[in-house]
Amino acid sequence: MVSVFIREAQLADTSTIIALIQELAVQSGEASPLTNEYVAVYLSSPGSYVLLAAEHDRVIGLLSYSVRPDLYHAGSSVLIEELIVRDSERNRSVGSALMSELLRRLESIGCAAFLSQTWPGG
């Protein structure tokens, strides 16, 4: 397993977040309309989070997720929105490290349900 540091994204990470989202979009023949302003909105929205995987101060992966109440489970549910690992860093367990950190966080909040959204073609 690769030795990465997982941390929560901050507003100062905006350009890195946009670059990773664009890399995901390009792989699917798309372009994301993501802007600096929308990253700020997302990061300041209650229940919206971005985890970043870094190696030697270089961000190599991203996992975005949101936490919301779930009536059926009578508790919090989590939706994974994007999971991105730089193309050059794939097959090094970076995604697994991001997922492990997410699962640790979900356990600490007593998450009742876990959902994943997939990117078409990605």
DAZIDA-V291697 format. One record per residue. N is the residue number from 0. RES is the residue in one letter. NEAR is the number of other ideal C-beta (glycine too) atoms within 10 Angstrom. Layout:
N:RES:NEAR + N:RES:NEAR
This chain:
0:M:9 + 1:V:15 + 2:S:9 + 3:V:23 + 4:F:13 + 5:I:18 + 6:R:14 + 7:E:12 + 8:A:20 + 9:Q:11 + 10:L:11 + 11:A:7 + 12:D:19 + 13:T:19 + 14:S:10 + 15:T:18 + 16:I:25 + 17:I:16 + 18:A:14 + 19:L:24 + 20:I:18 + 21:Q:15 + 22:E:15 + 23:L:18 + 24:A:17 + 25:V:12 + 26:Q:13 + 27:S:12 + 28:G:8 + 29:E:14 + 30:A:9 + 31:S:16 + 32:P:8 + 33:L:17 + 34:T:11 + 35:N:12 + 36:E:9 + 37:Y:14 + 38:V:20 + 39:A:12 + 40:V:11 + 41:Y:18 + 42:L:18 + 43:S:9 + 44:S:10 + 45:P:7 + 46:G:12 + 47:S:16 + 48:Y:18 + 49:V:21 + 50:L:20 + 51:L:22 + 52:A:27 + 53:A:16 + 54:E:16 + 55:H:8 + 56:D:6 + 57:R:11 + 58:V:20 + 59:I:23 + 60:G:24 + 61:L:25 + 62:L:24 + 63:S:22 + 64:Y:23 + 65:S:17 + 66:V:17 + 67:R:13 + 68:P:11 + 69:D:15 + 70:L:7 + 71:Y:8 + 72:H:11 + 73:A:8 + 74:G:13 + 75:S:17 + 76:S:18 + 77:V:22 + 78:L:16 + 79:I:17 + 80:E:16 + 81:E:18 + 82:L:22 + 83:I:25 + 84:V:24 + 85:R:17 + 86:D:10 + 87:S:7 + 88:E:18 + 89:R:12 + 90:N:8 + 91:R:19 + 92:S:17 + 93:V:25 + 94:G:17 + 95:S:14 + 96:A:23 + 97:L:24 + 98:M:15 + 99:S:13 + 100:E:18 + 101:L:20 + 102:L:13 + 103:R:10 + 104:R:17 + 105:L:18 + 106:E:9 + 107:S:8 + 108:I:11 + 109:G:8 + 110:C:18 + 111:A:15 + 112:A:14 + 113:F:14 + 114:L:13 + 115:S:10 + 116:Q:12 + 117:T:9 + 118:W:14 + 119:P:7 + 120:G:8 + 121:G:12
